[in-house]
């Protein structure tokens, strides 16, 4: 999700050669070759290589359908996957001299290769048993989408940012859905969060008009807002009645040369393809489509995967993963139940979150080899944590689902773990217990949430 790695014309030209990209270095590597891609994992993991190859091949199929590619790639495109930041940075330096060091993912036209650091970092046990982290597969698909566009259009350097960002995001999520990694873009935390950002812009009357989007005139927005606005506008076009016109625009773009006025020429071409009436209605149609979208999650810090029966949550080393339901519970008496499985990792704490409001929230922390702690988090003055209840439990260990029930009755919260009542906490008045619930993982922690749901007592 690093826009500058994909559409910055001058940076992509730095250094680089196919020979450099194919160096596998010292140590074990795992290589898989498909019909359209060659995957090089710069570490020993058959499962990681297989999943990466499945991801990029699914991406090719979606890109070929959209771009109307009716041939195989001339030679397999390359995807390089690195075990950690250091190995990624070493390879990136050879190709772009550090231009994309901070991105941890980029696509490189000259070598027809994409490069992704595994993230968040996970141990070998996780890779063997759970496979690639969701965030990594997301980026693998994203970079592959850019790479296909690079090799299909020689003027890729001039493409408008709304098309660069939008096409990669759209095709990525189409491929992820095909693989069963998401069931709905509105129910996937990463994708849903983007919808939420753009809906917030619309609500605040700050959403750029379609004309501004087509001109790439969105400098007033912050990075993720810009990215989201472009992404959703492209999805609106590609998933609805304008899809054929958007495909026709792609065909026209390939023969339009390049240059500083390319974005404006593309806008005029799209206007001609749509016709004056349809073009004039784009703002109205787009905002009507946008306001019909109802995202389910807001992910504050990544990453949570919600496809399938078990929801895997993996925290980065420097942040606690945090994802909230967008809709409040809407009651002050309810039961939040399910099970949490704490996997082997440096971190050992998973957090069930309740009562979100501007004042803060309540967290029930499950810490392996200890038990539970109920915290009162107050957001004022930079944030403060207060313990409301602490209890040991032999059931809170790694490697097995830990069943729980959190029973809320007004200002009283009772915690039951593996059928044992661990006690009751009185919730301070500044919390609204009818607020939204959420899921969290402490930094460097990894876990799986099973069947978490709210029900009446």
Steps between C-alpha positions, in 0.01 A plus 500: 500500500784737418393723215839659441651163415276458201442826316814706564649503154852614576553268797406184316773567246781488756760224459357153448541209266342163454824333607504680833137418564559130450791472741386277786796562726633269765300257705194296414239624257171353386399549138166434334416563135150534362358588162548874544722552806817369656510532877831512686472475877836603640454256785400138547120470497309287253167624633596867467617447142189303406265761649687787338482327161129430540447867585683644199350249258151592625595863454608436143164342422313803635732745325474309172120512520495873566776599256379243244835327476457198276850355519736366759773729630799499267714370784402430859497819702697477823383545858766510770396445860739582784496357852576827678559870451879470478496252211241708317707817544814331368320387183319832458825695521640309200193587293405853600780625721277538805214684328246251636682398818217615727223356281580133568331423168542622141469397136790549260440534127848449358549161668129409476509412865311583820655499847323460835628464856304251710285702740414504779797284594395152616699198612558179306230317692238750386620478139482121504161476673317817396678609182582852388359784709198662339680833471778335299265330254317829463822676402609213275178535300530879498854503362416234244213717376739789444745272326239375252408860416868587453560227246170554317546874440831655401373843610428380854715782643243758387189324628283713731531418869128424526550226241829373649369474854142414414575216258751335734261512794202382299678207338669406826171464685345313207786248519477475878129430474562232237739330742247518784720737701216748519128445465392861465705819465272661760565222753877486450656727766771644276263573214212612721725754669566662164126525437459660842763765431338603173150498647630729775632738234160501334322562829734793574445638149869452420474227238666621176269538201539245223666759278766557767557126535542460125750789500688352799423825679473362854807644669292635790428146619737306722664186364245234595209727408645557154560131458150411613331762284679376188444137584126529557443718196667235285295225668183697432591518131630143465222323686202677346351623177815691399729195496499465118579871458785470750640207302470704183688780671780255586521398136518864393758586767745245364518689170504854636873538552593684816607839621407761758150551356419128493266506802288776350486324162386185678224695677377645171510158335295352781250783471467429129456127561229556762318775316413841641189386687660204677813701578291779651327245725820339628512701823138423582531132407828455689380656823173305480699177463738599775230577755345157443818332626493383862850402620501254791844569650734786579856377536708748698820291487546188286448219445181295540371244251129415530443252219426148618399357834811617687607864487878534507646815655871577475655811655805684374798540732442870564119514528215322671260367237157653549176455304150620589156413380350809342157455657443528876356212697201720574422345839637511854414138579656235276746212478811514282625145457736288293849359535850635454805296404834657589767375261875470571664841448702761686181670610257301714195720551174520304243766581121494484373857479168651607318829553672715241432871535683830490590446866685173433408134531514188717749222422496140618858380460576128464866444593639151450633325811325754721132565447289810437510870584215744447631846417336841493664703223439875521597691187534848651843656561679258271337185639512318833441137602340384827454141614143415606538123546788253486464123535722201434370215287672170409287495182675804351790328326639495148396267224138415581171692473407667829120531530371816665183686587499869583167577668407867505214618719484877522824610665597147605729278293552134590770281343457125457786299350476130417182482708656654813383833640809719543326793660316822445612853415313824557528719191554875555222735390708661227462184288196434283453123518267504200787608275674289237715195577829409339803271490864564577842340517787638704814592303667186358208285613315258271165339560184357352152609603230234475129572477503838673149640510256703709178346628227580747547347848 
